[in-house]
Amino acid sequence: MKPLWEGREVYAYAFGLYNLFYTHTLIKKFSDLHRDYLVIVDGLNYDLKLIINRVELQLYKLYYADGSASMGIQVLLEEIGVPYNLVQSTIDMNKARPPEQLTINPNGWIPVLVGDEAIYEAAAITIYLCDKYPSAKLAPKASEATRGLFLQTLVYFSNSIQNAFQLNYYPDRFAETEESHTNVMLRGIRRLRETWKIIDNQIGDNHWILGDKFSAADIYLFMLTTWLKDSRDHPSIIEFPNVARIANKVKLRPATQKVYK
Ligand SMILES: N[C@@H](CCC(=O)N[C@@H](CS)C(=O)NCC(=O)O)C(=O)O
């Protein structure tokens, strides 16, 4: 019988439960009639449907929309190599969010990640995943010298750079009257310039944000650069050459290419 899938794909699906499937695994069609499949590992037979049911219970769920901060978390999940399901959400103010998302995050924002725990806030999810999968080496350990810089940069991204974007994208959250919106949006543009410059200076000649080691903070940086839009009169990324250098390298990584097609 011809194998349908082999090796890595099976492993990806069965991650966390059946690591032994990484090698010597074949999946064969068991019966056309019942659409059942048999997984054969070292001569032992397993029912694929049962495996899939159990694995799906363990998959991460990422509430997601194109162009949003959830894409950075998706790149991180890809880098780590854990399987996940995307749950389509929206950033459109006129569209409803999935009810489960709102139960977890009543703000209505994404990303929201559901795993052993359900959490929101992109920086928190980033730290959570990096700590949970230390072998992916995407963050310094608590005892390492660059841990402080890692945390500082993520929090700065979240509450200063993202905040500057929000001034420009969502002025109604910062001013009561409509006539003030243009003013808030303009301040947002200036704030973007101020905050990105701080990060550009912080990076200096470093290869990556933390120096020589790539980390999840670089992924976060890349995600944020995708929100800089000429059409909104945002500063161009070329004003921040050190940021641009890192963003260009992150963009070439297979995980990023997969998510930002
Ligand atoms: N501080 C939050 C902000 C998340 C956020 O602003 N998400 C945007 C998309 S990038 C969103 O969901 N916008 C829709 C809305 O604000 O209702 C985080 O970092 O996760």
Ligand as a Chemical Component Dictionary entry (heavy atoms), coordinates in Angstrom:
data_LIG
# 
_chem_comp.id                   LIG 
_chem_comp.type                 NON-POLYMER 
_chem_comp.pdbx_formal_charge   0 
_chem_comp.three_letter_code    LIG 
# 
loop_
_chem_comp_atom.comp_id 
_chem_comp_atom.atom_id 
_chem_comp_atom.alt_atom_id 
_chem_comp_atom.type_symbol 
_chem_comp_atom.charge 
_chem_comp_atom.model_Cartn_x 
_chem_comp_atom.model_Cartn_y 
_chem_comp_atom.model_Cartn_z 
_chem_comp_atom.pdbx_ordinal 
LIG N1  N1  N 0 -2.363  45.817 23.704 1  
LIG C1  C1  C 0 -3.011  44.868 22.837 2  
LIG C2  C2  C 0 -3.545  45.598 21.621 3  
LIG C3  C3  C 0 -4.120  44.684 20.636 4  
LIG C4  C4  C 0 -4.739  45.428 19.470 5  
LIG O1  O1  O 0 -4.787  46.669 19.418 6  
LIG N2  N2  N 0 -5.215  44.668 18.517 7  
LIG C5  C5  C 0 -5.833  45.266 17.361 8  
LIG C6  C6  C 0 -5.338  44.618 16.098 9  
LIG S1  S1  S 0 -3.624  44.819 15.911 10 
LIG C7  C7  C 0 -7.315  45.022 17.421 11 
LIG O2  O2  O 0 -7.764  43.970 17.815 12 
LIG N3  N3  N 0 -8.064  46.024 16.991 13 
LIG C8  C8  C 0 -9.477  45.980 16.987 14 
LIG C9  C9  C 0 -10.030 46.736 18.142 15 
LIG O3  O3  O 0 -9.277  47.461 18.801 16 
LIG O4  O4  O 0 -11.231 46.604 18.378 17 
LIG C10 C10 C 0 -2.011  43.787 22.426 18 
LIG O5  O5  O 0 -0.828  44.095 22.268 19 
LIG O6  O6  O 0 -2.416  42.632 22.266 20 
# 
loop_
_chem_comp_bond.comp_id 
_chem_comp_bond.atom_id_1 
_chem_comp_bond.atom_id_2 
_chem_comp_bond.value_order 
_chem_comp_bond.pdbx_ordinal 
LIG N1  C1  SING 1  
LIG C1  C2  SING 2  
LIG C1  C10 SING 3  
LIG C2  C3  SING 4  
LIG C3  C4  SING 5  
LIG C4  O1  DOUB 6  
LIG C4  N2  SING 7  
LIG N2  C5  SING 8  
LIG C5  C6  SING 9  
LIG C5  C7  SING 10 
LIG C6  S1  SING 11 
LIG C7  O2  DOUB 12 
LIG C7  N3  SING 13 
LIG N3  C8  SING 14 
LIG C8  C9  SING 15 
LIG C9  O3  DOUB 16 
LIG C9  O4  SING 17 
LIG C10 O5  DOUB 18 
LIG C10 O6  SING 19 
# 
